[in-house]
Amino acid sequence: MDRQRIRKLLEEYRKSAEIIEDAPMARYTSFRAGGAADLMVIPEDAQTLRQILQLLSEEECPFVLLGNGTNILVRDGGYRGVIVKPGEEFQNIRTEGNELVCGSGALLSVIAKAALHEGLAGFEFASGIPGSVGGAVFMNAGAYGGEIKDVLKEAALVSKDGSKEYTASAEDLDLGYRHSALQESGDVVTEVRIALQPGDPEAIRERMAELTRKRNEKQPVSYPSAGSFFKRPEGYFAGKLIQDAGLKGLTVGGAQVSELHAGFIINTGGATAADILQLMDIVRGVVFEQNGVMLEPEVRIIGEV
Ligand SMILES: Cc1cc2nc3c(=O)[nH]c(=O)nc-3n(C[C@H](O)[C@H](O)[C@H](O)COP(=O)(O)OP(=O)(O)OC[C@H]3O[C@@H](n4cnc5c(N)ncnc54)[C@H](O)[C@@H]3O)c2cc1C
């Protein structure tokens, strides 16, 4: 991409979009590792987002959406293109009866609090997942027996090239285990409508507290990571396979297979993306040798070596 040209064209939108050059992705991702993106643009509202997508499409400029950066790793060489991060207006949440209408940048934890405040049950499972709801739709995030698929009524989207806006149901989006059609189409979520049921606020609060306790006990929450690094292979649990292969605690540079939960790769301090990816390769190799199962990363990996 012609970085100077894209930078100049994006300047047109500077009243409604923040533009950051050489955006240090370690700061924007929960792994706290990786290189810089050439450009990051943070459109404040859906109209600006759409115009920027049109511009990037016309210029054939690569781009990647960023939510809260909790399931993404940028290689150390950085990203040659534009990171698009929904800005302030995308954090809004409003209630309509038993439904919550959320901007795609709203955090799941904040939506869970809003649901509790409104006495709406069914979102407790997501309260401890640290992502945005846009990223959660893209990944069909889930935990403790629930997934976004169960609560998503519809999502408002913009096509990848900014040419059209449309709405889609969970079915249209082909939500399945850590999968959505967005992983193939590249279309962008702008708003999400979540359908819940009236519930007892005390019971909702207690369920959330119980899940938080479980998470804090079982997961290395005090270290930077991207959650479970690998997808669950059919018929197995990634963490168990890794643990049984004797890989708990295995370290490459600052990256380590968590002692607490072998499904997590953590940054113990100063890990590079290369450390994390080398450790990922070793884990995949050993597990494959021992069990014939090839683990696939759940974490989205982008950028240059
Ligand atoms: C400590 C920890 C615990 C975790 N626990 C869980 C868990 O229990 N269950 C679980 O499922 N996940 C878990 N995760 C992973 C992660 O939080 C989820 O995958 C979450 O849904 C990612 O959301 P995000 O906003 O951070 O997305 P990002 O990491 O920013 O992006 C993830 C992907 O979504 C795309 N994307 C983001 N926003 C949009 C949008 N608006 N439109 C289109 N595409 C978009 C990105 O391009 C990228 O490919 C955990 C992560 C951590 C660090």
The ligand as an ORCA input file, in Angstrom:
! r2SCAN-3c Opt
* xyz 0 1
  C      -8.063    -13.898     29.508
  C      -8.908    -14.225     28.300
  C      -9.993    -15.073     28.426
  C     -10.789    -15.401     27.306
  N     -11.855    -16.232     27.479
  C     -12.628    -16.539     26.418
  C     -13.762    -17.400     26.571
  O     -14.077    -17.857     27.646
  N     -14.496    -17.688     25.459
  C     -14.184    -17.179     24.232
  O     -14.896    -17.479     23.258
  N     -13.119    -16.356     24.059
  C     -12.332    -16.021     25.111
  N     -11.264    -15.195     24.941
  C     -10.937    -14.701     23.583
  C     -11.596    -13.363     23.196
  O     -11.898    -12.580     24.335
  C     -12.852    -13.583     22.367
  O     -12.563    -14.279     21.169
  C     -13.518    -12.248     21.989
  O     -14.741    -12.489     21.368
  C     -12.662    -11.396     21.049
  O     -13.224    -10.118     20.993
  P     -12.317     -8.839     20.692
  O     -13.196     -7.657     20.619
  O     -11.186     -8.740     21.639
  O     -11.802     -9.208     19.229
  P     -10.377     -8.930     18.584
  O      -9.329     -9.755     19.254
  O     -10.132     -7.471     18.495
  O     -10.638     -9.514     17.130
  C     -10.904    -10.897     16.950
  C     -11.361    -11.100     15.508
  O     -12.629    -10.468     15.348
  C     -12.600     -9.537     14.269
  N     -13.471     -8.399     14.635
  C     -13.387     -7.643     15.755
  N     -14.363     -6.716     15.760
  C     -15.085     -6.897     14.619
  C     -16.211     -6.260     14.036
  N     -16.817     -5.226     14.629
  N     -16.669     -6.717     12.851
  C     -16.077     -7.761     12.226
  N     -14.992     -8.391     12.723
  C     -14.504     -7.976     13.904
  C     -11.139     -9.142     14.145
  O     -10.818     -8.709     12.840
  C     -10.422    -10.438     14.499
  O     -10.265    -11.260     13.376
  C     -10.468    -14.853     26.044
  C      -9.378    -13.970     25.915
  C      -8.600    -13.656     27.030
  C      -7.451    -12.699     26.878
*
